[in-house]
Amino acid sequence: MSTDQRKLVLKASVGLLAATAVLVPLVLILNRYGPGDMGRGAAVGGSAVLVGFALAAWRAMRRPESTSTLDRVFTRTGDERDDAVATAALAIVGVVSLPASAIATAAVAVGAPALPTLTILLYALLAVAIVAYVVQGRRH
């Protein structure tokens, strides 16, 4: 195992432990004091993120040459191109999120139900992120 792989294993392990240390108390607090199923949602969402991070780190350690740009960006092992793709895609999401959030806020203010409006906003921004990442990946 090379020094770079050892550093990656150490960083991934520390990241997983830190995220778990944040997730567990958050879920416990939300289960106790949060409305409805918020605690369960945080548990499922947080666990999905942890599993995704673990898979990306595992792929980056096992076969670094076959990892995708997203794996390398997620585990912070990418080069300048990977960083440029991620930065450009996130910039697009940021630019789109401001007017989209303003439109959603105005819709709720004039009487639209909040839950469907925020759900549409969330999925629209996720779609923008995916499309922006794919387009920027092809462009760079």
Steps between C-alpha positions, in 0.01 A plus 500: 500500500648833395514812714223663293273201558573505873412868512178430310408218738570724799302792357209278403494336842512833682229637271271204559553513876441875514185476289371216716578702813286782362224281357423289808429788743312688228272202439448448874409865552268507199330176607436646844411860418444520124160497334368185335751275332779755482737284707443195282550711189828634633609146586421366154644800316812518713557127471464519122762774486735302724460189285559704184814653646626160614442353153677791331795474738517123451501540121768768519719274714448173312531618140586869475534482122138387453330751728266759358543873531225505761680237710823699489327827585302338783813348656718806424753297298435672169725717289447854372252390234282322755503806724414726205205281402364494855551874549326588173208265566450630854518858373216427259293346779566806715392738225181304434416450869457869581216576255350153548485554877349844449232356271424223752478754782264717299287197411464405867427863590205514259349179631671202336543205736848505649585129490445444126664832418814416696503146358489638147775748587720224645463267203540784251828604662618136507420474128689822433798365694505174305461666161758767585748237614456291185524803270805639678662156498462484123612859453823483702 
